[in-house]
């Protein structure tokens, strides 16, 4: 059988295929690893192969036939690496043309006779394999298995580095702040994230087809079966890409607001403009404030900079909105929350007001908010005044 497909499409794996992971630029570290694999196992071909929904993509390679080196991939159902992903274990082929377990396409097209592949992982998910291939029949020793596994560990480290978040965050916030932030982000990113990850896979399928076709046409060679297989993959993923495009456009604005809010949330600088604090707090508390009539932003005139850690100041402002929303909701009111900003020579007051919260309820909000604070803040005072809650921050520079 020329083609065999043993894999279902896994959302867990799909979501890990980031733009950085699927970039076609040569990665020096991965290229060195496949070179070492080829030398240590005495094999002419070595690959770091990522197994996607429709294709396997060669992230790094050495010794490939020109047409595969140009296309940097094949259809998934002609690959040997799919068996590594399926079982999460090493997969060995010693006599490919007489092995009924495997698809025969690459055996016929490129005379691949032997193969050894071991899993490469990201976040415990098997993404593909580090493998060696040969055009002659052979067996692989236990020592060679161990050698390839050690090199695969290096691939795992490199893949993790390529996909890790470049912003090192240190969240020092209360659970009450994190829950609405995560909930808001998860809701708005649900369709967008699905599109982005599937879009990368679709783009790679299409690009593989174009690269493959361009090389074939330039050589005037006749690889009609390869063109057909690649075209099938490109057509399927392109249709999925189109279907998800409109969903992404509607989700994009809300997603970007949430991302910006979380970025502000983890800033640990000791000087932050008031506008950034209030805008981000509005985004993070939006689910709760929308239920009680909303929270409108005031005009920021001189936009004073407060002398307080940005993440803690934002946590306080967000929790203030959440606690007030809870009290307003208990009164079945939909008049929302208002904010007034009063600037003094060395401080700025953020005065949160709600017409349906009485003095007793506002004092309760202030007490609950004080209990959420994990450390003293000499740069801020928090207190209630009648039906108002006041956050009084010291400013970095004296305002006129």
C-alpha positions in Angstrom: 0.0 0.0 0.0 1.5 3.3 -1.1 -0.3 5.4 1.6 -1.3 4.7 5.2 -2.7 7.1 7.7 -2.6 6.0 11.3 -3.1 9.3 13.0 -6.2 11.3 14.0 -5.9 15.1 14.0 -5.0 16.1 17.5 -6.0 19.5 18.8 -3.4 19.2 21.6 -0.6 18.9 19.1 -2.1 21.4 16.6 -2.2 24.1 19.2 1.6 23.8 19.8 2.6 24.4 16.2 3.5 28.1 16.5 4.8 30.4 13.8 8.3 30.1 15.2 8.2 26.3 15.1 7.0 26.2 11.5 9.4 28.9 10.2 11.4 27.6 7.2 14.6 29.5 8.1 17.5 27.1 8.8 18.0 26.6 12.5 21.7 26.3 13.3 21.3 24.2 16.4 18.9 21.7 14.8 21.0 21.5 11.7 24.0 20.5 13.9 21.9 17.9 15.6 20.8 16.2 12.4 24.4 16.3 11.2 25.5 14.5 14.4 22.7 12.0 14.0 23.8 11.2 10.5 27.4 10.8 11.5 26.8 8.8 14.7 24.4 6.4 13.1 26.3 6.2 9.8 23.2 7.1 7.8 23.1 9.4 4.7 19.8 11.1 5.7 18.7 12.6 9.0 15.7 14.7 9.8 13.8 16.7 12.5 10.3 16.0 11.2 7.2 17.7 12.6 4.0 15.8 11.8 1.0 18.1 11.1 -2.6 17.5 10.1 -1.9 16.8 6.4 1.9 16.9 6.0 5.2 16.2 7.7 7.4 19.3 7.8 11.2 18.9 7.8 12.3 21.5 10.4 16.0 20.4 9.9 17.4 17.9 7.4 20.6 16.6 5.9 21.1 14.3 2.9 17.6 14.5 1.4 16.9 14.1 -2.3 16.7 17.5 -4.0 13.0 17.5 -4.5 12.3 16.8 -0.8 15.0 19.3 0.3 13.2 21.9 -1.8 9.7 21.1 -0.6 10.8 20.5 3.0 8.0 18.0 3.5 5.7 15.2 2.2 2.1 14.2 2.7 1.6 12.7 6.1 0.2 9.4 4.9 3.4 8.5 3.1 5.6 9.2 6.1 7.3 6.8 8.5 7.4 9.4 11.3 3.6 9.2 11.8 4.2 5.8 13.5 6.5 7.4 16.0 3.8 10.0 16.8 1.1 7.4 17.1 2.9 5.2 19.7 5.2 7.7 21.3 8.0 5.3 20.9 11.0 4.5 18.7 10.1 3.0 15.3 12.5 0.9 13.3 12.3 -0.3 9.7 15.0 -2.7 8.4 13.7 -3.8 5.1 11.2 -1.2 3.9 10.1 -2.8 0.6 9.1 -6.0 2.4 7.5 -4.4 5.4 3.7 -4.4 5.3 3.4 -1.9 8.2 4.5 1.1 6.3 3.4 3.1 3.2 5.5 2.2 0.1 5.5 5.6 -1.6 8.9 6.9 -0.5 10.3 3.4 -0.9 9.4 3.5 -4.6 10.1 7.1 -5.2 13.4 7.6 -3.3 14.5 4.0 -2.5 14.3 4.4 1.3 15.1 0.9 2.7 15.7 1.5 6.4 14.6 3.9 9.1 15.0 4.7 12.8 12.9 7.4 14.4 12.5 8.5 18.1 9.9 10.9 19.5 10.5 14.6 19.9 8.2 16.3 22.4 6.9 19.7 23.4 4.9 20.0 26.6 4.8 16.2 26.8 3.1 16.0 23.4 4.8 14.1 20.7 5.3 16.5 17.8 7.3 14.4 15.4 10.5 12.5 15.3 14.3 12.8 15.0 15.1 10.1 12.5 17.7 8.7 10.2 17.1 7.0 6.9 19.2 4.9 4.5 18.9 3.6 1.0 20.2 0.2 2.0 18.7 -2.4 4.2 20.2 -2.4 7.7 19.6 -2.9 11.4 20.2 -0.5 14.3 22.0 -1.4 17.5 20.9 -0.6 21.0 23.9 1.8 21.2 22.5 3.6 18.1 19.0 3.7 19.6 20.5 5.3 22.8 22.5 7.8 20.7 19.5 9.0 18.8 17.4 9.3 22.0 20.1 11.6 23.5 20.1 13.8 20.4 16.3 13.9 20.5 16.6 15.3 24.1 18.6 18.2 22.6 15.9 18.7 19.9 13.3 18.9 22.7 15.2 21.6 24.4 15.6 23.6 21.2 11.9 23.3 20.3 10.9 24.6 23.8 13.2 27.5 23.3 11.7 28.3 19.9 8.2 28.4 21.3 8.6 29.8 24.8 7.0 33.2 25.6 9.7 35.9 25.3 8.1 37.9 28.0 9.2 36.5 31.3 6.2 37.3 33.6 6.1 37.4 37.4 2.4 37.4 38.4 2.1 38.7 42.0 -1.6 39.0 42.0 -4.5 37.7 44.0 -6.8 34.9 42.8 -9.7 37.3 42.5 -7.8 39.3 39.9 -6.5 36.3 37.9 -9.8 34.5 37.5 -11.6 37.2 35.5 -8.4 37.9 33.5 -8.0 34.3 32.5 -11.7 33.9 31.9 -11.8 37.0 29.7 -8.8 36.0 27.7 -9.9 32.4 27.2 -13.4 33.4 25.9 -12.0 36.0 23.4 -9.1 33.9 22.2 -11.1 30.6 21.7 -11.8 31.0 18.0 -8.8 33.1 17.3 -6.4 30.6 18.8 -8.0 27.8 16.8 -7.6 29.8 13.6 -4.0 30.8 14.2 -2.8 27.3 14.9 -4.8 25.7 12.1 -3.7 28.6 9.8 0.0 27.8 10.4 -0.7 24.2 9.5 -2.6 25.2 6.4 0.1 27.7 5.3 2.7 25.0 5.6 0.7 22.6 3.5 0.2 25.2 0.8 3.8 26.3 0.9 5.1 22.7 0.7 2.9 22.2 -2.4 4.2 25.4 -4.0 7.8 24.7 -3.3 7.4 21.1 -4.5 5.7 22.1 -7.7 8.1 24.9 -8.4 11.1 22.6 -8.2 9.4 19.9 -10.3 8.5 22.4 -13.0 12.0 23.9 -13.1 13.5 20.4 -13.6 10.7 19.4 -16.0 10.6 16.1 -14.0 7.4 14.0 -13.8 6.4 13.5 -10.2 2.7 13.5 -10.8 1.9 11.4 -7.7 3.8 13.7 -5.5 2.0 16.7 -7.0 -1.4 15.1 -6.5 -0.8 14.2 -2.9 0.5 17.7 -2.0 -2.4 19.3 -3.8 -4.9 17.2 -1.8 -3.3 18.4 1.4 -3.2 22.1 0.3 -6.9 22.0 -0.8 -8.2 20.6 2.5 -6.3 23.0 4.7 -6.9 26.0 2.5 -10.7 25.4 2.8 -10.4 25.1 6.6 -8.4 28.3 6.6 -11.1 30.3 4.7 -13.9 29.0 7.0 -12.1 30.3 10.1 -11.0 33.7 8.8 -14.2 35.5 9.5 -14.4 34.2 13.0 -11.0 35.5 13.7 -11.8 39.0 12.5 -14.7 39.3 15.0 -12.6 37.9 17.9 -9.5 40.0 17.2 -10.5 43.3 18.9 -11.6 41.7 22.1 -8.5 39.4 22.1 -6.1 42.3 21.7 -7.7 44.3 24.5 -7.3 41.3 26.8 -3.7 40.7 25.8 -2.8 44.3 26.4 -4.5 44.2 29.8 -2.5 41.1 30.8 0.7 42.7 29.6 0.0 45.6 31.9 -0.9 43.2 34.7 2.5 41.7 34.8 4.5 44.9 34.5 6.6 45.3 37.6 7.8 48.9 37.0 7.5 51.4 39.8 6.1 54.1 37.7 2.9 53.7 35.7 0.5 56.2 34.0 -2.9 56.3 35.6 -4.5 55.8 32.2 -2.8 52.4 31.7 -4.0 51.2 35.1 -7.6 52.2 34.6 -7.8 51.1 31.0 -6.4 47.7 31.8 -8.7 47.3 34.9 -11.7 48.1 32.7 -10.6 45.3 30.3 -10.0 42.7 33.1 -13.3 43.5 34.9 -15.4 43.8 31.8 -17.4 40.6 32.3 -18.6 41.8 35.7 -19.1 45.5 35.0 -21.1 44.8 31.9 -23.7 43.0 34.0 -24.4 46.0 36.2 -24.4 48.7 33.5 -20.7 49.1 32.6 -17.8 51.2 33.7 -16.9 54.2 31.5 -13.4 55.7 31.3 -13.0 59.3 32.4 -11.1 61.9 30.5 -7.3 61.7 31.2 -6.1 65.3 31.2 -2.5 65.3 32.4 -2.3 61.5 33.0 -0.2 61.6 36.1 2.3 58.8 36.7 1.9 57.0 40.0 4.7 55.8 42.2 3.6 52.2 42.7 4.3 48.8 41.1 2.1 48.5 38.0 1.0 45.0 38.6 -0.2 45.6 42.2 -1.8 48.9 41.4 -3.7 47.2 38.6 -4.7 44.3 40.9 -6.2 46.8 43.4 -8.1 48.8 40.7 -9.5 45.6 39.1 -10.6 44.1 42.4 -12.2 47.4 43.3 -14.4 47.1 40.2 -15.1 43.5 40.8 -16.2 44.0 44.4 -18.3 47.0 43.6 -20.0 45.1 40.8 -20.9 42.3 43.2 -22.5 44.8 45.6 -24.4 46.5 42.8 -25.5 43.2 41.4 -26.9 42.3 44.8 -29.2 45.4 44.5 -30.3 44.4 41.0 -29.1 47.7 39.7 -27.8 48.5 36.2 -26.6 52.0 36.7 -22.9 51.0 36.5 -19.8 52.5 38.1 -18.4 56.0 37.6 -14.8 57.2 38.2 -13.6 60.7 39.0 -9.9 61.6 38.9 -8.7 64.4 41.3 -5.1 65.5 41.0 -3.3 67.0 44.0 0.2 68.5 44.2 1.9 65.1 45.1 -0.9 62.6 44.6 -3.9 61.6 42.5 -7.2 60.3 43.8 -9.2 57.7 41.9 -12.8 58.1 43.2 -15.1 55.2 42.3 -18.8 55.9 42.7 -22.0 53.9 42.4 -25.4 55.5 43.2 -27.0 52.3 44.4 -24.2 51.3 46.9 -24.9 52.8 50.4 -22.2 53.8 52.9 -22.3 50.4 54.7 -21.9 48.4 51.5 -19.0 50.7 50.4 -17.2 50.2 53.7 -17.6 46.5 53.2 -16.0 46.8 49.8 -13.1 48.8 51.2 -12.5 46.2 54.0 -12.6 43.3 51.6 -10.2 45.1 49.3 -7.7 45.8 52.1 -7.8 42.1 53.0 -6.7 41.2 49.5 -3.6 43.2 49.8 -0.5 41.1 50.6 1.9 43.9 51.5 1.8 47.5 52.7 1.9 50.2 50.1 3.4 53.4 51.4 2.7 54.9 48.0 -1.1 54.4 48.3 -4.0 54.9 50.7 -7.4 53.2 50.3 -10.5 54.2 52.1 -14.2 54.7 51.7 -16.2 58.0 52.1 -19.9 57.7 52.1 -20.9 55.9 48.9 -17.4 56.5 47.4 -14.3 54.4 47.4 -11.0 56.3 47.1 -7.6 55.0 45.9 -5.1 57.8 46.7 -1.7 57.2 44.9 1.4 59.2 45.3 2.7 60.6 42.0 6.2 60.4 40.7 6.5 64.1 39.9 4.7 67.0 41.5 1.8 68.3 39.5 1.0 71.9 39.1 
